[in-house]
Amino acid sequence: MITGGAAGIGRAAVEKFACEGAAVAIWDVNEVQGKELELILLHEGFAAKFTRVNTAKYDEVEAATKAVIAQFGRIDILVNNAGITRDASLQKMTAENWQQVLDVNLTGVFNCTKAVTPGMIAQNSGVIINTSSIVGLYGNYGQSNYAATKSGVIGLTKTWARELGKNNIRVNAVAPGFIATDMINTIPEKVITSMQEKVPLRRLGTPEDVANLYAFLASDEAAFISGTVISVDGGLTI
């Protein structure tokens, strides 16, 4: 089950897990892109189902979770990937901007995990992967709301790893750096070049770079990894 799965890192994750043989439940608020991705995957012979879900609303999350279990029988992996930005400096940030980001980036992660974990506890297995950010580790100008949520995700990750470990449920966080998604289309070329120059590997990351780590953390090869935060940033935070 992958939230924010219709585009960007989420879409790359959906495609990666499908290619690895998983039946993928795609959640997003973008119905057009989500349905398109579902149809592409079904045409290619993969098992996939798109559902429009606002993860900030627990009732929607709970109903959609029940539907996933009804269709696929169980949920083995949850990727809490959905996130939004509403950037502004502290003095310019509105209460609405603050709350919108908290609702999706933090409460949404809580809602999805709360809905999914009873089934994982019952089957005594599961993997939860939470998408944080290097901003959650180091902060960033104009992103008080985003940084707060991504730091909060790290706190949730470590807490849930402690709480759920006895049920053979692993919980980890991934902290992407500068990733080349559709969001950079609005950024001037000189800014993108400046971003690349700050990265030791001298490039932006790709959505696939992050999706590959998701897949590794969900695999048996990562069976003894829990409670960690792994950066995917090309060495930016060295």
C-alpha positions as CSV (number, residue, x, y, z in Angstrom):
1,M,0.0,0.0,0.0
2,I,1.6,3.2,-1.2
3,T,0.2,6.7,-0.4
4,G,0.9,9.5,-2.7
5,G,1.4,6.8,-5.3
6,A,0.2,8.6,-8.5
7,A,3.2,10.7,-9.3
8,G,6.9,11.4,-8.4
9,I,8.6,9.2,-5.9
10,G,5.3,7.4,-5.1
11,R,4.7,6.4,-8.7
12,A,8.3,5.1,-9.0
13,A,7.7,3.1,-5.8
14,V,4.5,1.7,-7.2
15,E,6.2,0.6,-10.4
16,K,9.2,-0.9,-8.5
17,F,7.0,-2.9,-6.1
18,A,4.8,-4.1,-9.0
19,C,7.9,-5.3,-10.9
20,E,9.1,-7.1,-7.7
21,G,5.9,-9.1,-7.7
22,A,3.8,-7.2,-5.2
23,A,0.1,-6.5,-5.6
24,V,0.0,-2.7,-5.1
25,A,-2.7,-0.6,-3.6
26,I,-2.2,3.0,-4.9
27,W,-3.6,5.8,-2.8
28,D,-3.6,9.4,-3.9
29,V,-5.9,12.4,-4.2
30,N,-5.1,12.8,-7.9
31,E,-7.7,10.6,-9.5
32,V,-6.6,11.2,-13.1
33,Q,-3.0,10.2,-12.6
34,G,-3.8,7.4,-10.2
35,K,-6.4,5.8,-12.5
36,E,-4.0,6.1,-15.4
37,L,-1.2,4.4,-13.5
38,E,-3.6,1.6,-12.5
39,L,-4.7,0.9,-16.0
40,I,-1.1,0.9,-17.3
41,L,-0.1,-1.7,-14.6
42,L,-3.1,-3.8,-15.3
43,H,-2.4,-3.8,-19.0
44,E,1.1,-5.0,-18.3
45,G,-0.2,-7.9,-16.2
46,F,0.5,-6.5,-12.7
47,A,-1.9,-6.5,-9.8
48,A,-2.9,-3.0,-8.9
49,K,-5.8,-1.0,-7.6
50,F,-6.1,2.8,-7.3
51,T,-8.2,4.5,-4.7
52,R,-8.7,8.2,-4.1
53,V,-7.9,8.7,-0.5
54,N,-7.3,11.8,1.5
55,T,-5.0,10.4,4.2
56,A,-5.7,13.4,6.5
57,K,-9.2,12.0,7.0
58,Y,-9.2,8.9,9.2
59,D,-12.7,7.7,8.0
60,E,-11.5,7.6,4.4
61,V,-8.3,5.8,5.4
62,E,-10.1,3.2,7.5
63,A,-12.7,2.4,4.7
64,A,-10.0,2.2,2.1
65,T,-7.8,-0.1,4.3
66,K,-10.8,-2.5,4.7
67,A,-11.3,-2.4,0.9
68,V,-7.6,-3.3,0.3
69,I,-7.8,-6.2,2.7
70,A,-11.0,-7.4,1.1
71,Q,-9.4,-7.4,-2.4
72,F,-5.9,-8.6,-1.7
73,G,-6.4,-10.5,1.6
74,R,-3.7,-8.8,3.6
75,I,-1.4,-5.8,3.8
76,D,2.3,-6.7,4.2
77,I,3.9,-3.3,3.4
78,L,2.8,0.2,4.0
79,V,4.7,3.1,2.4
80,N,3.7,6.4,3.9
81,N,4.9,8.5,1.0
82,A,2.2,11.2,0.6
83,G,3.2,14.7,1.4
84,I,2.6,18.3,0.5
85,T,4.5,21.7,0.8
86,R,3.1,25.1,1.6
87,D,6.3,27.1,1.9
88,A,6.7,30.5,3.5
89,S,8.9,32.1,6.1
90,L,7.7,32.1,9.7
91,Q,6.3,35.6,9.5
92,K,4.5,35.0,6.3
93,M,3.2,31.5,7.0
94,T,-0.5,31.4,7.6
95,A,-2.2,29.2,10.2
96,E,-3.9,27.5,7.3
97,N,-0.6,26.8,5.5
98,W,0.7,25.3,8.8
99,Q,-2.3,23.1,9.4
100,Q,-2.6,21.8,5.9
101,V,0.9,20.4,5.9
102,L,0.6,18.9,9.4
103,D,-2.7,17.3,8.4
104,V,-1.2,15.4,5.4
105,N,2.4,14.9,6.3
106,L,2.0,14.0,9.9
107,T,-1.6,13.1,10.8
108,G,-1.9,11.3,7.5
109,V,1.1,9.0,8.4
110,F,-0.5,8.4,11.8
111,N,-3.9,7.6,10.3
112,C,-2.6,5.1,7.7
113,T,-0.4,3.3,10.2
114,K,-3.1,3.1,12.8
115,A,-5.5,1.6,10.3
116,V,-3.0,-0.9,8.9
117,T,-1.3,-2.2,12.0
118,P,-4.1,-4.3,13.5
119,G,-3.9,-6.6,10.5
120,M,-0.1,-6.7,10.6
121,I,-0.2,-7.5,14.3
122,A,-2.7,-10.3,13.7
123,Q,-0.4,-11.9,11.0
124,N,2.7,-11.2,13.1
125,S,4.5,-9.5,10.3
126,G,4.7,-6.3,8.4
127,V,6.9,-3.5,7.1
128,I,6.2,0.2,7.5
129,I,8.3,2.8,5.6
130,N,7.8,6.5,6.4
131,T,9.0,9.2,4.0
132,S,10.9,11.9,5.9
133,S,13.3,14.4,4.4
134,I,16.7,15.8,4.9
135,V,14.7,18.9,5.9
136,G,13.4,16.9,8.8
137,L,17.0,16.3,9.9
138,Y,18.5,19.8,9.3
139,G,15.7,22.2,8.7
140,N,15.3,24.6,5.8
141,Y,14.5,28.2,5.3
142,G,10.8,28.9,4.6
143,Q,9.7,25.4,5.6
144,S,8.8,25.5,9.2
145,N,5.7,23.4,8.6
146,Y,7.4,20.9,6.4
147,A,10.4,20.5,8.6
148,A,8.2,20.0,11.7
149,T,6.3,17.2,10.0
150,K,9.3,15.5,8.6
151,S,11.0,15.6,12.0
152,G,7.8,14.3,13.5
153,V,7.8,11.4,11.1
154,I,11.3,10.4,12.4
155,G,9.9,10.5,15.9
156,L,7.0,8.3,14.9
157,T,9.3,5.9,13.2
158,K,11.5,5.3,16.2
159,T,8.5,5.1,18.6
160,W,6.6,2.6,16.4
161,A,9.8,0.5,15.9
162,R,9.9,0.1,19.6
163,E,6.2,-0.6,20.0
164,L,5.7,-3.0,17.1
165,G,9.0,-4.9,17.1
166,K,7.5,-7.6,19.3
167,N,4.9,-8.2,16.6
168,N,7.7,-8.8,14.0
169,I,6.8,-5.4,12.3
170,R,9.7,-3.3,11.1
171,V,9.5,0.5,10.9
172,N,12.0,2.7,9.1
173,A,12.2,6.1,7.6
174,V,13.8,7.4,4.4
175,A,15.0,10.9,4.1
176,P,15.3,12.1,0.4
177,G,17.5,15.0,-0.5
178,F,17.1,17.0,-3.8
179,I,15.0,14.7,-6.0
180,A,14.1,15.4,-9.6
181,T,10.4,15.2,-9.7
182,D,7.8,17.2,-11.6
183,M,8.0,19.8,-8.8
184,I,11.4,21.1,-10.2
185,N,9.7,22.1,-13.5
186,T,8.8,25.4,-11.9
187,I,12.4,26.0,-10.6
188,P,14.7,28.2,-12.7
189,E,17.6,26.4,-14.4
190,K,20.3,28.3,-12.5
191,V,18.7,27.3,-9.2
192,I,18.7,23.6,-10.2
193,T,22.4,23.9,-11.2
194,S,23.2,25.5,-7.9
195,M,21.4,22.6,-6.1
196,Q,23.4,20.0,-8.1
197,E,26.7,21.7,-7.3
198,K,26.0,21.3,-3.6
199,V,25.6,17.6,-4.0
200,P,28.9,15.6,-3.9
201,L,27.7,13.3,-6.6
202,R,26.9,16.4,-8.7
203,R,23.4,15.4,-9.7
204,L,19.9,15.4,-8.4
205,G,18.4,12.2,-7.2
206,T,15.8,10.3,-9.2
207,P,12.5,9.0,-7.9
208,E,13.9,5.6,-8.7
209,D,16.8,6.1,-6.3
210,V,14.3,6.5,-3.5
211,A,12.0,3.7,-4.7
212,N,15.0,1.3,-4.7
213,L,15.6,2.0,-1.0
214,Y,11.9,1.5,-0.2
215,A,12.1,-1.9,-1.9
216,F,15.2,-2.9,-0.1
217,L,13.8,-1.9,3.3
218,A,10.7,-3.9,2.5
219,S,12.6,-7.0,1.6
220,D,13.9,-9.9,3.6
221,E,17.4,-8.6,3.0
222,A,16.6,-5.8,5.5
223,A,15.1,-8.2,8.0
224,F,17.2,-6.9,10.9
225,I,16.8,-3.2,10.1
226,S,14.3,-1.3,12.1
227,G,14.0,2.2,13.7
228,T,16.5,3.7,11.3
229,V,16.5,6.9,9.1
230,I,18.4,6.5,5.9
231,S,19.2,9.5,3.7
232,V,19.1,9.3,-0.1
233,D,20.8,12.6,-0.9
234,G,24.0,11.9,-2.9
235,G,26.2,12.8,0.1
236,L,24.6,16.3,0.5
237,T,24.5,16.1,4.3
238,I,28.0,14.8,4.9
